[in-house]
Structures are given as structure tokens and as C-alpha cells.
Amino acid sequence: MRINETMHRASSSARKHHETETSLMQTMSLSIHTDHEIRKQAEMIFNELGLTLPTAIDIFLRASVRAKGMPFALSLDDAAGETRLAIEEGRRLADDPNVKGYKNMADLKAALEA
């Protein structure tokens, strides 16, 4: 019986500490503007996970604080890499003396129509 009383007191003390800690947390309202369709899609995903949109946003904010930055890697997509390669190819062609160039649009059009 003594062990149960001690465990009950410890559990009760921890519960009171948690309740006090929880009541000290201040919340605030956050207003954001986002694409309507993206919001709907995100809400459907979060609902399947058992989360509300505000809860998901709170998780994101907490993860950002924990990571001291974005909680995921930011990277450029493949299209940006393709664009970079196309620009490099254009520069090589512009510098290549064997590639015919045109001084005006009329000459270019004439060459294309030939």
C-alpha cells in the first residue's frame, strides 16, 4: 500500500506540474495568405494524418525552431539545372567562331526560310 501511495503522489505532482506549465503557455492568432487550392490539398492530407491545419502549422514552426532554420532541405528543381545548361550551351555557341551568327532579324529570318 505504501508503494501505491508514493506512486500516486508522484503522478499527482507531475500532473500538477504539467497543468501549471500548460497554463503558462501563451498562444496567439496567426493569419496567413496562401493559395486556396494548396490549402485544400494540404488540409486533406493533414486530415488523413489526424491533424488540423493549425496543428500542422504549429508542428512546422516547432520543427523550424528546433532546426534553427527550415526543417527540410531547400533545393532547386531539375528545370533550373536544365536552364543553367542551356545558358552555358548558348554562351559556347556565341563564342564559337564556326557557328554562323546574324546581325539582324531579317538575316536570321532569311536563313530560316531558305
MODELLER restraints for C-alpha pairs under 7 A, 6 or more apart:
rsr = mdl.restraints
at = mdl.atoms
rsr.add(forms.Gaussian(group=physical.xy_distance, feature=features.Distance(at['CA:43:A'], at['CA:53:A']), mean=5.88, stdev=0.5))
rsr.add(forms.Gaussian(group=physical.xy_distance, feature=features.Distance(at['CA:46:A'], at['CA:52:A']), mean=6.11, stdev=0.5))
rsr.add(forms.Gaussian(group=physical.xy_distance, feature=features.Distance(at['CA:46:A'], at['CA:53:A']), mean=6.63, stdev=0.5))
rsr.add(forms.Gaussian(group=physical.xy_distance, feature=features.Distance(at['CA:63:A'], at['CA:71:A']), mean=5.66, stdev=0.5))
rsr.add(forms.Gaussian(group=physical.xy_distance, feature=features.Distance(at['CA:64:A'], at['CA:70:A']), mean=5.22, stdev=0.5))
rsr.add(forms.Gaussian(group=physical.xy_distance, feature=features.Distance(at['CA:64:A'], at['CA:71:A']), mean=5.09, stdev=0.5))
rsr.add(forms.Gaussian(group=physical.xy_distance, feature=features.Distance(at['CA:93:A'], at['CA:99:A']), mean=6.46, stdev=0.5))
rsr.add(forms.Gaussian(group=physical.xy_distance, feature=features.Distance(at['CA:102:A'], at['CA:108:A']), mean=5.77, stdev=0.5))
